[in-house]
Amino acid sequence: MRIHRLKLNDFGPHKEFEAGFDHPVIGILGQNGSGKSMLLQAISFALRGELNDPLETYIRDRGVNFEELDFTEDTRPKKAVVELDFEIHGQLGKVTRTITPASSSRKLLWDNREFTGALEVDSLLAEI
């Protein structure tokens, strides 16, 4: 499998992040705590649908005490989105996973079809 693009919205520390992976070797550099490991967790989440911690901890700034910062619940991100474009054996696919504080959803575009059922998406991705 070759990953072509990773796009994050409000996932972990990343408000907006998008990167293309057009070269065979990619390096990720940054200071401690800048979100390098979270990029790898996002790729794993996109492909496997599993996270190590409760869902809401992956939504950007959910752990911040907004009362101290003069923000309200309405200004906090309500969801996080991970999109991953990939290719395998010349066939292109795209998986999108969305997290809300209470649940997650998924969508897989593969073989010119769209799949949204949890078991269906996870099963297809395991086969791929």
C-alpha positions in Angstrom: 0.0 0.0 0.0 1.2 3.5 -0.8 -0.2 6.5 1.0 -0.7 9.5 -1.2 -2.3 12.1 1.1 -3.2 12.6 4.8 -5.5 15.3 5.8 -6.5 16.1 9.4 -9.1 18.6 10.8 -9.1 19.2 14.6 -7.3 15.9 15.2 -5.0 15.9 18.2 -3.0 19.1 18.2 -3.6 19.7 14.5 -6.3 22.3 13.6 -5.6 21.7 9.9 -3.0 19.5 8.5 -2.5 18.2 5.0 0.5 16.4 3.4 1.2 14.6 0.2 3.5 11.6 0.2 4.9 11.6 -3.3 8.4 10.4 -2.5 9.4 6.9 -1.4 11.0 8.2 1.8 9.3 10.7 4.0 10.8 12.3 7.2 8.7 13.9 9.9 10.6 16.5 12.0 9.4 18.7 14.8 9.8 19.6 18.4 8.6 17.4 21.2 4.9 17.7 21.6 4.3 19.1 18.1 2.2 16.2 16.9 4.5 13.9 15.0 3.3 10.8 16.8 -0.3 11.9 16.3 0.2 11.8 12.5 1.1 8.1 12.8 -1.8 7.5 15.1 -4.1 9.2 12.5 -2.8 6.9 9.8 -3.3 3.9 12.0 -6.8 5.1 12.9 -7.7 5.6 9.3 -6.7 2.1 8.3 -7.7 0.2 11.4 -10.4 2.3 13.1 -8.8 1.8 16.5 -7.5 4.4 19.0 -5.7 4.0 22.3 -7.6 6.6 24.3 -11.2 7.7 24.6 -12.6 9.3 21.4 -13.0 12.8 22.7 -9.3 13.1 23.7 -8.4 13.1 19.9 -10.6 16.1 19.2 -8.4 19.2 19.2 -8.4 21.1 22.5 -10.9 18.9 24.2 -8.6 18.7 27.2 -8.1 22.5 27.5 -9.8 24.2 30.4 -11.8 26.7 28.4 -13.2 28.4 31.5 -9.7 29.7 32.2 -9.3 30.9 28.6 -12.7 32.6 28.4 -14.0 30.3 25.7 -17.3 28.5 25.8 -18.4 25.0 24.9 -19.8 26.4 21.6 -16.3 27.6 20.4 -14.7 24.2 20.9 -14.3 21.8 18.0 -17.2 19.3 17.9 -15.5 16.7 15.7 -12.2 15.5 14.3 -11.7 14.2 10.8 -9.0 12.0 9.3 -8.8 11.5 5.5 -6.3 9.1 3.9 -5.9 8.6 0.2 -4.0 5.5 -0.8 -3.2 3.2 -3.7 -2.7 -0.5 -3.8 -2.0 -2.6 -7.0 -2.8 0.5 -9.1 -6.2 1.0 -7.5 -7.0 4.2 -5.6 -9.0 4.4 -2.4 -9.9 6.9 0.2 -10.9 6.4 3.8 -12.5 9.1 6.0 -13.1 8.7 9.7 -14.9 11.2 11.8 -14.8 11.4 15.6 -17.3 13.2 17.8 -17.2 13.1 21.7 -19.6 10.2 21.7 -18.9 8.1 18.5 -17.0 7.7 15.3 -18.1 7.1 11.7 -16.3 6.0 8.6 -16.5 6.1 4.8 -14.5 4.1 2.3 -14.3 4.9 -1.4 -13.0 1.7 -3.1 -13.6 0.0 -6.4 -15.8 2.9 -7.6 -18.1 2.3 -4.6 -18.8 4.0 -1.3 -19.0 1.9 1.9 -20.2 3.3 5.2 -21.1 0.3 7.4 -18.7 -0.2 10.3 -18.1 -3.9 9.8 -18.0 -3.6 6.0 -15.4 -0.8 6.0 -13.2 -2.5 8.6 -13.4 -5.8 6.8 -12.6 -4.3 3.4 -9.6 -2.4 4.9 -8.3 -5.5 6.5 -8.5 -7.3 3.2 -6.8 -4.4 1.4 
